[in-house]
């Protein structure tokens, strides 16, 4: 489920069910004007529900930022 708050320029996506992570985590995207474009800050919140989820949660801070940058680079450049 997602919620868009136009006043704060924030989109929150809430996990309702997950095999690896418990419900209630999710993503928060904050958009801020920057020059001719925008800056997008992404916050990921996860509550591991299994041993595999706990391992993945430990690895996400190490590999997550560069993976996110790569996965968003294409779609964001096309939107510009």
SERODREN-670969 format. One line per 10 residues: for each residue z, x negated, y of N, C-alpha, C. Coordinates in steps of 0.02 Angstrom, whole numbers. Each point is the difference from the previous one (the first is absolute). Layout:
N
Z X Y Z X Y Z X Y; ...
***
This chain:
80
0 -43 -58 0 43 58 0 -45 62; -34 21 53 1 -40 61 17 44 60; 26 -33 51 17 32 63 -29 -42 56; -31 31 48 -28 -34 59 42 20 60; 28 -48 35 38 12 60 -39 -29 59; -37 42 34 -43 -23 55 40 -29 57; 60 25 10 42 -23 55 20 -74 -9; 14 -20 -61 19 -70 -13 -57 -41 -30; -60 31 -8 -58 -33 -30 18 -30 -67; 30 41 -42 25 -23 -65 -21 48 -55
-23 -29 -56 -16 39 -60 48 -23 -55; 33 48 -31 47 -15 -55 -26 33 -63; -8 -40 -53 -21 24 -65 59 -6 -47; 21 55 -30 59 1 -43 -21 8 -73; 26 -44 -43 -14 4 -72 41 58 -30; -35 45 -34 34 56 -31 18 -15 -73; -41 -41 -33 12 -17 -70 -36 -66 -15; 31 -42 -39 -29 -65 -18 31 -24 -65; -42 -30 -43 25 -27 -63 39 -65 11; -21 -40 48 33 -64 13 55 5 52
-11 41 51 47 6 55 25 72 4; 62 8 17 28 67 6 -29 38 59; 11 64 1 -23 42 55 38 -18 64; -32 13 57 33 -11 64 -23 -61 38; -30 -48 -34 -27 -58 35 -66 19 32; -37 -50 24 -66 14 28 -20 -51 52; -45 21 43 -30 -42 51 12 30 68; 8 -43 50 2 22 69 -51 -42 38; -46 33 35 -50 -33 41 15 15 73; 6 -53 41 12 8 72 -60 -29 38
-29 40 43 -58 -21 38 20 -13 73; -23 -57 26 14 -19 69 -65 -22 33; -17 26 59 -60 -23 35 5 -75 14; -56 -34 -9 -2 -72 14 -70 -17 24; -5 -15 64 -65 -17 29 -49 57 -10; -59 -16 -28 -51 51 -13 10 33 -69; 52 -20 -36 11 27 -67 71 24 -10; 24 -9 -60 68 21 -18 32 -50 -47; 66 -3 3 38 -38 -49 31 51 -48; -4 -14 -65 30 44 -50 52 -39 -39
62 22 4 54 -31 -38 14 45 -60; 7 -31 -58 11 37 -62 68 -20 -30; 40 50 -17 65 -12 -32 -2 35 -68; 17 -36 -52 1 27 -68 72 4 -24; 20 59 -23 68 9 -27 -6 23 -72; 31 -36 -45 -2 17 -71 69 -4 -30; 16 45 -46 62 -1 -39 -20 -6 -73; 4 -60 -29 -22 -9 -69 39 44 -49; -37 32 -46 32 45 -49 1 -31 -70; -39 -53 -10 -5 -32 -66 4 -76 7
7 -35 -56 1 -73 2 -66 -27 27; -55 30 -20 -66 -21 24 -5 13 76; 28 55 23 0 15 71 41 -50 39; 57 -21 -28 42 -50 33 -36 -67 7; -37 -19 -53 -38 -63 2 -55 5 54; -35 56 0 -53 10 49 28 0 71; 58 33 9 32 2 66 19 -70 24; 20 -44 -47 17 -68 19 -61 -40 20; -58 15 -30 -62 -37 15 -36 26 62; 9 63 17 -36 30 57 8 -39 65
60 -22 19 5 -37 63 -40 -66 0; -12 -28 -59 -37 -62 -4 -75 9 4; -26 51 -36 -73 10 -3 -23 60 40; 45 44 19 -18 61 35 -34 -9 66; 27 -40 46 -30 -5 67 -73 -21 -1; -18 -52 -38 -70 -23 0 -44 51 -36; 25 32 -52 -39 51 -35 -13 60 46; 51 21 37 -10 56 46 -50 -17 55; 6 -60 27 -47 -22 52 -72 5 -25; -11 -26 -61 -68 1 -29 -24 71 -13
43 42 -27 -21 68 -18 -13 43 62; 34 -12 56 -10 39 60 -54 -29 46; -17 -64 -8 -47 -33 46 -68 35 2; -28 16 -57 -66 32 -2 -1 68 33; 42 47 -24 0 67 30 16 0 74; 47 -42 22 19 -1 70 -56 -28 44; -36 -51 -25 -55 -28 40 -58 49 5; -10 41 -52 -53 51 3 18 56 48; 64 14 8 22 53 44 -3 -21 74; -2 -65 12 1 -25 69 -67 11 34
***
